[in-house]
Amino acid sequence: RNAGEGGSGGEKRSTVGALTAKILSTRSFLRLALIAGAGCHTLAFSFPRVAFGSRAFPSAIAFSSRLRGGAPRQVTTTTTTMGAVEISSAFDAGNIEVVDASDATKPITLKVPDDPYTELEKKNHKQWFYFRASGELQGKKTTYSIVNAGQCAYPEAWPGTTVCYSYCRQDWKRCVDTVYDKTSGALTWTHDAESDVVYYAYFAPYSHERHLDLISNCAMTKDVKVRSLGKTLDGRSLDMVEMGAPVASKPLNVWIIHRQHPGESQAEWFAEGLLERLLAKSDGLTLDLLKTCRFRIIPSMNPDGAYRGYLRVNAGGQNLNREWGPTGDYAAPTLERSPEVFHALAEMDKTGVDFFIDVHGDEELPYCFLAGSEGSPKWGARLEGLQGVFTNSYNRANPDLQVKISYEPDAPGQSNLAICSNQIANRFDCLATTLEMPYKDCLTNSDPERGWSPARCKALGASLVDAIAASKPFLRTAEPFWEKMADQDKYIAPVAGGPLG
C-alpha cells in the first residue's frame, strides 16, 4: 500500500548507499518497516518523497513481503508538504491506508486494508485500524474519515463506536463526536489535538513488546512456569503461563485463552489483569484457588496477527476460532494453517480440562457478556447449572459482566464444533464459555470519555478469580447440585442483542 508519491522506477531503484547518504545529510531518520512472513520471497522497495526546503528526499522505505495469507502487503508513510498531515502505520499492530492527507484543512481520508483471504470462510475480514498522525496539529481541529468503513466486516457495528486516541500510547481516550454515515459508508471524527503527534485506534492496542514484558514478569515469579507450546507461522512462541497446585495432586485443570482474533486487544488487557492478581497472591481467595487448581493461561493465541495489524486471522489467513475441528472436507487444526490451535489443543488433550474460558472482544454489542455452549451435544442440566453459577457469580463480583444480553444460543445439538468453546465443552464435558467485551462504551457503567478501557478490561480479568472460586465446588462433583441451586445462581437464558431494559 503505497500512499506516497514516487518518481520513475529508475529513481526508486537508487542504491541504498546513495539514499543513506542523502538521508543522513538532512538529519532525518530512516524508518525500516518489515512485515516478516515465513516463505518470504521478494522485497519490493518504494520511496515516498518528503519536501525539506527546496529538496525532496525519501521519507521511508516500505518493504512488501509475500505473506502466507495472501498478496504482498506494504507499510508506508504518506507524502508530507506544507499543510499536510503525515499518516503512518509502520509499527507494531499498525494498520491503515491513506487516500488523501495532503491538506489538513480538509478531511484526511483513509481506508482500512483487508486481512488476508480466509480459506474456510472465503472472505477478507477488515475492521482494525491503528495509525499515527503528525504535522501542525496542535490546537487545530482536524477531521479524519475512514471512507470504506461500510465495506468492513461488521458495518453494523460502527454506530455508537468512538475512535480511541492517545498522545503517549499509554493513556487512551475517545473522540466522542465519531459519526458513521450509513449512506456514504464513512466513519468520521474531528479532533482538536493537544499535540502535533496523535495516535488513533479502533481500541487501545496491546503491543507485542508489552506481551513479552508480561511473559517475562510471569517467568520471574516464584512457582510460575512459562513455556512455549510451539511456534506460530511467523516463528513466534505460543506462550503459556502455568501455576497452581502440583500436577501430582490431581488438581482441577483451569484453562483460559485470549485473543484468538488479534484485533481484539481487549482480551490481552484482560489477561494482564488476571495474571497480575494470580501472581500477586495477595488475597485469600486467590491463594485458596491456587492450592486446588492448576491454571494454564495463554495470553495471546495469535501474536502474528496482532503484530501484523489484522482483525481476525493469523499469518496464514485463518480465523483461529473456526479451526478447532474439521468443517466438512476442511481439515483443522493443522500445523500448516493453524499451528496455534494445533499446539493448544494437543496440550489440553494431555492435561484435561475442567474449566475453560475463551476471551474475546465484540464489535457491535456495548456490553460485556458470556456466550455459553447451549448447542453442544453434551449440554444438559449439569452444564446448564454450571453456566448459571459461573455467570451469576461473575456478575456479583463485577457488574460490568451483565447476564441478560448475549448472542442467541445455538439450538440443542446444533453448535459448530469448529468453534473453540463448543469443541472444548463437547470434548471434555466441562464448563466452557466465551467471554466478550465491547469496543464501544460499556452501557452497564457508561464512561463516554474513555469508553470500555484497558483499566476495566484488567479489572474484569481480575474478577474472573472470584467467579472461578464460586464455581469450583461444582465443576466435577457427582452430586446433582442443580437440583438444590439457589435462585440467584440459576441459569438465565440470554436475550440476543438489544438494550438491557
C-alpha distance (Angstrom), angle and dihedral (degrees) to the residues before:
residue distance angle dihedral
R1 . . .
N2 3.74 . .
A3 3.78 109.4 .
G4 3.78 92.9 166.0
E5 3.76 130.9 86.9
G6 3.75 123.5 -106.8
G7 3.73 141.7 176.3
S8 3.76 128.7 -117.7
G9 3.77 122.9 -45.2
G10 3.81 88.5 -99.3
E11 3.79 91.6 55.3
K12 3.80 91.9 48.9
R13 3.77 92.0 52.3
S14 3.81 94.8 59.2
T15 3.75 113.3 139.7
V16 3.77 118.3 -85.8
G17 3.80 89.8 -127.1
A18 3.79 93.4 57.3
L19 3.77 92.3 46.0
T20 3.79 92.1 49.3
A21 3.79 91.2 53.1
K22 3.80 91.8 51.0
I23 3.78 93.8 46.7
L24 3.79 94.1 48.2
S25 3.80 90.3 49.1
T26 3.81 89.9 61.8
R27 3.85 93.3 45.9
S28 3.78 89.3 -124.4
F29 3.77 122.6 139.9
L30 3.77 125.8 -111.0
R31 3.79 110.8 -137.8
L32 3.78 115.1 -160.4
A33 3.80 113.2 -162.4
L34 3.76 115.0 -171.7
I35 3.77 125.1 -179.3
A36 3.77 102.3 -161.5
G37 3.78 116.4 -150.8
A38 3.76 126.0 175.4
G39 3.77 108.4 -112.7
C40 3.82 92.3 32.5
H41 3.75 108.9 170.7
T42 3.80 108.6 168.8
L43 3.78 139.9 27.9
A44 3.80 115.6 -153.6
F45 3.80 116.0 -162.9
S46 3.79 122.1 -147.0
F47 3.79 125.0 179.0
P48 3.84 117.4 -158.6
R49 3.79 109.9 -164.4
V50 3.79 130.2 -125.2
A51 3.80 126.7 -163.0
F52 3.83 115.6 -123.0
G53 3.80 107.6 175.5
S54 3.77 107.4 -55.7
R55 3.79 96.2 -22.4
A56 3.80 131.0 75.5
F57 3.78 125.0 -144.4
P58 3.78 134.2 177.1
S59 3.82 111.6 -87.3
A60 3.79 98.8 -163.3
I61 3.73 145.1 -2.1
A62 3.77 112.1 -127.1
F63 3.74 117.0 -155.5
S64 3.78 117.6 -153.0
S65 3.78 111.5 -163.6
R66 3.75 128.0 -176.3
L67 3.79 103.3 -107.8
R68 3.77 124.0 -154.8
G69 3.78 89.0 -126.8
G70 3.79 99.6 59.4
A71 3.80 145.1 -67.2
P72 3.80 122.4 10.3
R73 3.79 112.2 -77.0
Q74 3.80 124.2 -149.2
V75 3.79 132.1 -157.1
T76 3.80 116.1 -156.0
T77 3.77 144.2 155.2
T78 3.78 122.5 -124.9
T79 3.79 128.9 -108.7
T80 3.82 112.7 -86.1
T81 3.81 122.7 -149.1
M82 3.80 133.3 151.4
G83 3.82 108.0 -55.6
A84 3.79 92.7 11.9
V85 3.79 128.8 122.7
E86 3.78 119.3 -133.7
I87 3.80 112.6 -137.9
S88 3.79 119.3 -164.6
S89 3.79 134.5 175.9
A90 3.81 96.1 167.7
F91 3.79 95.1 126.5
D92 3.80 142.9 76.4
A93 3.84 109.0 -46.2
G94 3.80 92.6 -4.6
N95 3.79 115.6 149.4
I96 3.80 130.3 167.5
E97 3.80 140.7 111.2
V98 3.79 121.6 -142.5
V99 3.79 121.6 -132.8
D100 3.81 99.1 171.9
A101 3.80 129.4 -13.5
S102 3.80 97.6 151.8
D103 3.81 98.4 112.9
A104 3.80 123.5 38.0
T105 3.78 91.3 -163.0
K106 3.79 88.2 67.8
P107 3.83 128.3 55.3
I108 3.81 112.6 -75.4
T109 3.80 102.4 -127.4
L110 3.80 121.0 -148.0
K111 3.79 142.8 168.8
V112 3.79 133.7 -146.8
P113 3.84 108.7 -126.8
D114 3.79 122.8 -132.3
D115 3.78 123.9 -97.4
P116 3.82 111.5 -126.8
Y117 3.80 115.5 -76.0
T118 3.79 113.4 -81.8
E119 3.79 110.7 -132.4
L120 3.81 97.1 -155.7
E121 3.81 98.8 39.9
K122 3.81 92.6 35.4
K123 3.80 95.4 -139.9
N124 3.78 144.1 96.6
H125 3.79 112.5 -116.6
K126 3.79 121.2 -152.5
Q127 3.81 135.9 165.6
W128 3.81 108.7 109.6
F129 3.80 116.0 102.3
Y130 3.79 132.6 172.2
F131 3.79 125.3 165.1
R132 3.79 145.8 149.4
A133 3.80 123.6 -120.0
S134 3.80 119.2 -161.9
G135 3.78 136.2 172.0
E136 3.79 135.7 80.1
L137 3.80 92.6 -23.5
Q138 3.79 105.7 129.7
G139 3.80 113.0 112.2
K140 3.79 92.6 2.4
K141 3.77 129.8 107.3
T142 3.79 109.6 -123.6
T143 3.79 123.8 -175.2
Y144 3.80 122.9 -146.2
S145 3.79 125.2 -169.4
I146 3.80 128.8 -171.1
V147 3.78 97.1 -154.0
N148 3.83 98.0 -169.4
A149 3.80 96.9 49.8
G150 3.80 88.9 115.4
Q151 3.81 89.1 60.6
C152 3.80 94.6 52.9
A153 3.79 124.5 110.9
Y154 3.81 94.8 -94.8
P155 3.82 110.0 24.2
E156 3.79 89.5 161.1
A157 3.82 87.4 65.8
W158 3.81 96.4 62.9
P159 3.84 98.7 80.1
G160 3.79 105.8 90.9
T161 3.82 93.3 17.0
T162 3.81 115.4 131.2
V163 3.80 118.2 -164.0
C164 3.82 117.5 -120.4
Y165 3.79 120.1 -126.8
S166 3.80 136.0 -175.9
Y167 3.78 138.7 174.0
C168 3.81 95.7 -160.2
R169 3.86 102.0 28.2
Q170 3.81 88.6 -122.0
D171 3.81 104.5 75.3
W172 3.80 113.6 48.9
K173 3.79 127.1 -168.0
R174 3.80 134.4 172.1
C175 3.79 134.7 -102.1
V176 3.79 93.4 -132.9
D177 3.80 94.6 -168.5
T178 3.84 92.9 64.0
V179 3.81 108.6 139.6
Y180 3.79 132.0 -171.4
D181 3.81 116.7 -151.6
K182 3.79 107.0 -155.4
T183 3.81 92.3 -166.1
S184 3.80 96.6 55.6
G185 3.81 95.3 26.9
A186 3.81 91.8 -131.0
L187 3.81 127.3 140.0
T188 3.81 107.8 -151.4
W189 3.79 136.9 -178.5
T190 3.81 136.1 169.2
H191 3.79 120.2 -146.2
D192 3.79 130.6 -168.9
A193 3.79 96.2 -152.9
E194 3.81 125.7 -149.0
S195 3.79 92.6 -156.6
D196 3.78 138.8 37.7
V197 3.81 89.3 -120.8
V198 3.81 120.5 57.8
Y199 3.81 133.0 169.3
Y200 3.80 121.0 -148.1
A201 3.80 127.0 -168.5
Y202 3.78 144.4 164.5
F203 3.81 87.7 -118.9
A204 3.81 133.7 -7.6
P205 3.83 103.6 -71.4
Y206 3.79 123.3 -124.3
S207 3.79 105.7 -149.4
H208 3.78 128.4 -144.9
E209 3.80 88.6 -120.2
R210 3.80 89.8 57.9
H211 3.80 88.7 47.3
L212 3.81 90.1 54.6
D213 3.80 90.6 48.2
L214 3.81 90.1 51.6
I215 3.79 91.8 50.6
S216 3.82 91.7 47.1
N217 3.80 91.7 51.1
C218 3.79 89.5 52.3
A219 3.80 92.4 47.9
M220 3.81 91.3 53.3
T221 3.81 93.1 52.6
K222 3.78 119.6 99.8
D223 3.82 116.3 -105.6
V224 3.81 92.0 10.8
K225 3.78 120.8 117.7
V226 3.80 123.7 -158.1
R227 3.76 122.1 -170.6
S228 3.76 139.9 157.2
L229 3.79 115.4 -114.6
G230 3.79 90.1 -159.1
K231 3.78 144.0 -56.4
T232 3.80 129.2 -63.6
L233 3.79 122.7 -133.6
D234 3.81 90.0 -92.0
G235 3.78 91.2 48.8
R236 3.81 98.6 -104.0
S237 3.78 121.5 141.1
L238 3.79 119.8 -103.4
D239 3.80 94.8 -137.0
M240 3.79 122.7 -153.0
V241 3.81 124.6 -172.5
E242 3.80 114.7 -150.9
M243 3.81 128.3 -171.6
G244 3.77 143.7 141.6
A245 3.78 136.1 60.3
P246 3.82 117.8 14.4
V247 3.79 115.6 -95.4
A248 3.80 89.3 -123.6
S249 3.80 90.3 64.1
K250 3.82 89.7 62.4
P251 3.79 95.6 -124.2
L252 3.78 127.9 -175.3
N253 3.79 108.2 -84.9
V254 3.80 110.6 -128.3
W255 3.79 115.7 -169.9
I256 3.82 123.6 -171.7
I257 3.80 122.6 175.1
H258 3.78 129.3 -177.9
R259 3.77 142.5 -164.7
Q260 3.78 104.6 15.1
H261 3.80 83.3 157.2
P262 3.80 105.3 55.8
G263 3.81 97.2 -151.1
E264 3.81 89.1 60.6
S265 3.79 94.1 85.6
Q266 3.82 89.5 161.7
A267 3.79 86.5 79.8
E268 3.80 95.9 62.8
W269 3.80 92.1 45.4
F270 3.82 84.6 54.7
A271 3.82 90.1 50.8
E272 3.79 90.8 51.9
G273 3.81 91.8 53.7
L274 3.80 92.0 47.4
L275 3.81 93.6 48.1
E276 3.79 93.2 46.4
R277 3.79 90.2 57.7
L278 3.80 94.2 45.0
L279 3.80 93.3 46.0
A280 3.80 94.1 47.5
K281 3.81 92.6 57.1
S282 3.78 86.0 -164.9
D283 3.79 101.4 138.7
G284 3.78 132.4 58.4
L285 3.79 94.7 -124.5
T286 3.80 92.4 58.3
L287 3.79 92.5 44.7
D288 3.80 91.8 50.3
L289 3.80 91.8 48.7
L290 3.80 92.3 51.0
K291 3.82 90.0 55.6
T292 3.81 93.6 61.6
C293 3.81 105.7 24.0
R294 3.78 133.6 62.9
F295 3.83 109.5 -145.9
R296 3.79 120.5 -151.6
I297 3.79 111.5 -176.4
I298 3.80 128.8 -179.3
P299 3.84 106.6 -167.3
S300 3.80 94.1 -168.4
M301 3.79 125.0 19.8
N302 3.80 91.8 -179.7
P303 3.82 112.3 40.4
D304 3.82 92.1 152.7
G305 3.79 95.4 56.2
A306 3.80 90.7 43.7
Y307 3.80 92.7 54.0
R308 3.80 92.6 44.9
G309 3.81 92.8 52.3
Y310 3.82 97.5 -115.3
L311 3.77 125.9 154.3
R312 3.82 104.7 -146.1
V313 3.79 114.1 -5.4
N314 3.78 143.2 72.6
A315 3.81 126.4 -124.1
G316 3.80 89.8 -78.0
G317 3.80 94.1 53.3
Q318 3.81 95.9 -106.1
N319 3.80 125.2 140.1
L320 3.81 98.2 -132.3
N321 3.80 92.9 -155.1
R322 3.81 88.7 65.8
E323 3.82 94.1 48.2
W324 3.83 102.1 75.5
G325 3.79 94.1 96.7
P326 3.80 140.4 1.5
T327 3.79 122.2 -73.2
G328 3.79 108.8 -153.3
D329 3.80 106.9 -58.6
Y330 3.79 91.6 -12.9
A331 3.81 107.2 105.9
A332 3.81 117.1 -144.6
P333 2.90 144.4 -145.2
T334 3.80 101.6 23.1
L335 3.79 134.0 164.5
E336 3.80 89.0 -126.8
R337 3.82 97.1 55.4
S338 3.80 109.2 16.0
P339 3.81 112.2 15.7
E340 3.82 89.8 156.5
V341 3.81 91.6 65.7
F342 3.80 92.9 36.5
H343 3.81 92.5 57.3
A344 3.81 95.7 41.2
L345 3.79 93.9 49.4
A346 3.80 92.2 46.4
E347 3.80 89.5 54.6
M348 3.80 91.4 48.4
D349 3.78 89.9 52.9
K350 3.82 88.3 54.8
T351 3.80 96.8 48.2
G352 3.78 103.4 29.1
V353 3.81 123.4 -133.0
D354 3.81 126.9 -111.4
F355 3.80 97.9 165.1
F356 3.79 128.3 20.0
I357 3.78 136.8 179.4
D358 3.80 129.0 175.0
V359 3.83 112.9 -157.5
H360 3.82 120.9 -145.8
G361 3.81 145.4 151.7
D362 3.81 124.8 -117.9
E363 3.80 121.2 -144.3
E364 3.80 99.5 -154.8
L365 3.81 114.0 32.3
P366 3.85 116.9 74.8
Y367 3.81 92.9 -146.1
C368 3.78 142.8 79.6
F369 3.79 110.4 -119.2
L370 3.78 147.0 153.9
A371 3.80 125.3 -118.3
G372 3.79 111.6 -155.9
S373 3.79 134.9 -157.0
E374 3.80 97.6 -104.5
G375 3.80 92.0 142.4
S376 3.79 94.8 53.5
P377 3.82 116.9 117.5
K378 3.84 86.3 -127.2
W379 3.82 94.3 55.4
G380 3.79 113.9 120.7
A381 3.80 142.1 120.5
R382 3.83 92.7 -49.7
L383 3.80 97.9 51.2
E384 3.80 90.8 40.0
G385 3.80 89.1 53.5
L386 3.80 91.6 48.9
Q387 3.80 91.3 49.1
G388 3.80 89.2 51.5
V389 3.81 95.4 49.3
F390 3.78 93.2 45.5
T391 3.82 97.6 45.2
N392 3.80 95.7 45.4
S393 3.81 93.1 44.0
Y394 3.78 90.4 51.2
N395 3.80 90.8 50.5
R396 3.80 91.2 52.0
A397 3.82 90.9 48.9
N398 3.81 93.2 48.0
P399 3.84 120.7 6.0
D400 3.81 90.2 -157.6
L401 3.82 83.1 82.1
Q402 3.81 99.4 70.4
V403 3.81 123.5 -170.6
K404 3.81 107.1 -149.7
I405 3.82 104.1 67.1
S406 3.81 125.5 56.9
Y407 3.79 140.2 118.9
E408 3.78 116.7 -55.3
P409 3.82 105.9 -88.9
D410 3.80 118.2 -113.6
A411 3.77 117.3 -105.4
P412 3.84 114.8 -99.5
G413 3.79 111.0 -71.3
Q414 3.81 92.7 0.4
S415 3.81 102.7 101.2
N416 3.78 120.4 129.5
L417 3.80 104.1 -113.6
A418 3.80 90.7 -160.8
I419 3.82 86.3 72.6
C420 3.79 112.7 89.8
S421 3.82 105.8 -123.1
N422 3.81 91.7 41.5
Q423 3.79 91.3 52.4
I424 3.81 93.4 47.5
A425 3.82 94.2 47.0
N426 3.79 90.6 51.3
R427 3.80 96.9 39.6
F428 3.81 97.0 48.7
D429 3.83 102.3 21.4
C430 3.79 89.1 -127.5
L431 3.78 141.6 128.4
A432 3.80 103.0 -78.1
T433 3.77 122.9 168.3
T434 3.80 142.8 161.0
L435 3.80 120.1 -124.8
E436 3.80 118.2 -152.9
M437 3.81 129.1 -165.9
P438 3.81 126.6 -171.1
Y439 3.77 131.2 -109.7
K440 3.79 86.9 -153.2
D441 3.78 131.5 63.7
C442 3.81 109.1 -63.0
L443 3.80 106.4 -118.0
T444 3.80 95.6 -155.5
N445 3.82 86.9 72.4
S446 3.78 107.5 7.4
D447 3.81 121.2 -149.5
P448 3.83 108.6 171.5
E449 3.81 93.5 -178.8
R450 3.81 94.1 60.4
G451 3.79 105.4 8.3
W452 3.78 116.2 -161.3
S453 3.80 99.3 -11.7
P454 3.81 142.2 -168.0
A455 3.82 89.8 -105.1
R456 3.79 91.8 56.7
C457 3.80 91.6 44.3
K458 3.80 88.0 55.7
A459 3.80 92.4 46.5
L460 3.81 90.5 51.7
G461 3.80 89.1 49.7
A462 3.79 91.4 52.0
S463 3.82 90.5 49.1
L464 3.80 90.6 57.8
V465 3.82 87.2 79.4
D466 3.81 90.3 65.2
A467 3.80 93.1 49.9
I468 3.81 93.2 48.7
A469 3.79 90.9 48.7
A470 3.81 91.1 52.5
S471 3.82 91.3 49.0
K472 3.81 97.8 42.3
P473 3.85 98.5 88.2
F474 3.81 90.6 57.9
L475 3.80 102.7 40.9
R476 3.82 96.9 94.5
T477 3.79 104.4 4.1
A478 3.80 116.4 134.3
E479 3.82 90.5 -146.6
P480 3.83 118.8 103.0
F481 3.81 90.7 -117.9
W482 3.80 92.8 166.9
E483 3.80 90.5 69.2
K484 3.82 91.3 65.2
M485 3.79 98.2 33.3
A486 3.80 118.7 141.2
D487 3.78 115.2 -113.2
Q488 3.80 91.2 -116.0
D489 3.82 90.0 62.1
K490 3.79 99.9 44.8
Y491 3.78 119.1 121.1
I492 3.81 115.5 -94.9
A493 3.79 115.6 -155.9
P494 3.83 103.6 -130.8
V495 3.79 126.4 -125.4
A496 3.79 115.0 -124.3
G497 3.81 110.6 -112.7
G498 3.79 122.0 -48.3
P499 3.81 131.4 102.3
L500 3.77 123.6 -44.6
G501 3.82 91.3 -119.7
